[in-house]
Amino acid sequence: MDLFEGIDHIDMAVEDVEASAAFYEGMGFRVTRRTDHAGGAVELRFPGEGRQPVLELIPCVKPDGTRIATPGIRHIGLRCKDIRAAHSELSQRGYPFKNEPKYVAVTERWLANTTDPSGAIVQLVGVQQS
């Protein structure tokens, strides 16, 4: 069974969200959304034809001074054909999940996280729940 359609997004922590967004816009990325996620995030669509993934930039430090991440990639989101089916199949294969897929209203997506053997996060992403 093909569980995934491709990369949905790459989540990256940066020291200055606006400076980083401008950098990527200069390379041809296109801002698609700004959210309050993690203290102010910017989502940019990768350049290219067709359905390109999103680069989500989040601040390393929240506005209140709380450090939430070091600079760099935090996780990769994989777009699922059916997030419930993918979650179920991967769970049966022994992939560790902390939760069932949950809906995140601000991004209008269903999400579930697992980790690879070294602890890196891989996020399942669905635009609708079956």
N, C-alpha and C positions, 0 to 999 in steps of 0.2 A: 504494500500500500504506500503510495506517495503521500507523505504527511504534510509536506511543505511546498509552497509556491515560490519561495525565494526569501531574500532578506527584507524584512519590513523596515527595520531601523537599527542604527548603531547609536548607543548612548555614550556620550563622551563628556567628562568633567573638564572644565577649563577655568583658568584664573579670572578671565574677563570675558563674559558672554558676548557683550556687544562688539568688542574688538575681534573676537573669534568669528562672530557672525559676519562682520564686514569682510574679514579675510576670505571666508568661504564664498560669500557673494561675489567677490572679485574674481573668483575662479569659475564662476558660472552656476553655483548653487543658488536656489531660489527659496527665500523665506516663505514658509507656508503657514506658520502659526507661532504665536507667543503665548506661553502659559505661566501660571504662578508656580508650577511644579518646581520643587527644590529651591524656591526662592527666586524664580525667574528664569525660565528656559526658553530657548528658541529652537524651532524645528525648521530645517532646511532640506529641500528636495535635492538629491544628487543630480548633476547635469546629465543630459542624455535623453534619448528617445524612449518612449514607452513608460511603463510603471517603474520608476526608479525608487530606491529606498530613501529613507529620511535619515539625516544626521541630526540627532537631538543633542544640543549643547546645554549643559546644566552648570551652574556655578560650583566651584569647589567649596566656597564659603557662603552660607546663607546670609541675608541682610543683618541678622542679629549677631553675626560673628562666629556662629557654629560651623566648624569645618566638617563637611560631609563626605569629602572625597579628595583623593590626590589627583592631579591632572592625568588624563588618559582615558582609554576606553573602559567603561564600566560593564557594559553587556552588549550582546548582539540579540536582536529580536528577529525571530523567524516567523514569517507569515504562514499561517496554517490554512489549509483548505477547510478543515473542521477542527476547531480547537478542542472540543470535548473528545472527539475520536482520537486525536493526536495525544492528548493528555492520558487517556485511558490506555492506549496501546503502549506508550512509553512507560507508564507506571507499571503495567504488567511485565514489561521487560526489565524492571528494576531501577529505572531512573528515579532519583529522589526528587519529590516535589513537596514544598512546604504547604501548599494550598491547592484547592480546586481552582479552575479558572475564575477570575473575578472581573467584574465590569468596572472600568475606569471612565467615568462620564466625561472628564475634561478632554480625553483623547478619543472617546467613542470606540474603545477597543476592549476586548477581553484579553486578560494576561494571566500567565502562569509561569513561574520560574523554577528551573532546575539548575544544578551545578555540575560542571565537569569534574574529573578526578582531582584537579588542582584547586577547585573552589571557584573557578570562573563561572559567572552567571550566563545562562542561555535562557532567553525568554521566548515562550510561545505566545504568538499574537493572533487573535481572531477578530474580525470585524463584526461577526455575528455569532451567536451561540446556537448550536443545534439542539 
